[in-house]
């Protein structure tokens, strides 16, 4: 079952989602178990805690936080927010005044970070990143551009 949710000034708490999850929250928090398919999440002034993102998808944050374990492919746009995730296969990130912390490896990392920080505890196989007044910390990089 897939879900298409929109909520204002309230929280959403869910168990595992065996399908797609589309959610738009304003001043509310989102907490879920594992998501088996794709996500399309937009959060303004809230927090999201997702166990496993499954196939990945798209997450947009504004003055929010995101935490979770893993995803295959994720497009992440973050403004004035903090992100803490585990293992990702592929990540496209656009960040402005945001902090990104990844506790595991990322196979392919693309994107840009302005006035922020990006820290990866594991290895990065392929890196293509633009930065402006930002800090980057990684264990090992295969190919970098």
N, C-alpha and C positions, 0 to 999 in steps of 0.2 A: 504494500500500500504506500502510495506517495502522498506527501502533505504539501499544501500551499497555504501558508499562514501569514497573517498580518496582525500586528499588535501594537498598541500605544499605551504607555504608562502601566504595563503589566508584564509579568514574567511568563515564560513558557518552559515547562519541564516535561520531558518525554523519555520513554524507554528507547530501546533499539528501534530504528526505522528501517524496514525491509523494502526500500524503494528510494525515490528522490525526496529531498527536503528543500523546499523554497520557503524562506522566512524573511520578513521585513519587520524589524523592531525599532521603536523609538522610545527611549527611556525605559527599557525593559531588558531583562536578562534571558538568555537561552541556555538550557542545559539538556543534553541528550546523551543517549548511549551510542552504540555503533550505528553508522549509517551505511547501508549496503551499496547504494548507487551514488548519484551526484548531489552536490549541495549548490544552492544559490542563495546566499545569505547577505543581508544588508542590516547593519546595526549602527544606530546613532545613540550615543550616551548610554551604552549598556555593556554587558559582559557576556561572552559566549564560552561555554565549556562543552566541547564535543569529544567523545571518546575516540572513535576511529572515523575518519572522513570517507572511507571506502575509496571510490574512484576519484574523489576530489571534486573540483568544480570551481566556483567563484565566491569569494568573500570580500565584502566591502565594509570597512570600519571607519567611524568618525568619533573621536574621543571615546574610545571603547577598548576592550581587551578581548583577546582570543587565546584559548589554550586547547590543546588536543594531542593525540598520540601520533597518528600517521595518515597519509593520503597518497594516492598515486600521482595525480597531477592537480596542482592548485594555482589559480590566479588570485592574487591577494593585493588589494588596494587598501592602504592604511594611512589615515591622516590623524595626527595627534593621538596615537594609540600604541598599545603594547601587544606583542604576539609572542607566545611561547608554545612551540610545537615540537614533535618528535621527528620521526623519519618521513621524508618526502622523496618521491622519485623525481618529480619535476616541479619546479616552483618558478612562476613569473610573479615578480613583486614590484609594486610601485609604492614607495613610502615617503611621507613628508612628516618630519618631526615625530617619528615613531621609532620604537625599539623592537628588534626582532631577535629572539633567542631560540635556537634549534638544538635539541639535545642529542641528535643523531646525525647520520649522513644524509646528504642530498646529492642525487645523481647529476641533475642539470639545474643550474640556477641562473636566471635571467632577470634583468630589471634595473631599477634605479632607486637610490635612497638619498634623500636630501635632508640635512640637519637631523640625522638620526644615527642609529647604531645597528649593526648586524653581527651576530655572534653564532658560530656553528661549532659544536663540540666534536663533530665527526668530520669525515672527508667530503670533498666536493670533486666530482669527476670532471664536470664542465662548468666554467664560470664565465658569464658575460654580464658585467655589471658597471653601471655608471654611479658615481657618488659625488656629492658636493657637501662639504663640511660635515662629514660623517665618519664614523669609525667602523672598521671591519676586522673581525677576528675569525680565523679558520685554522683547522688542524693541518690539512693537506689538500692541495689543489692539483688536479690532473692537468687540465688545459684551462688557461685564463685569457680573457680578452678585456 
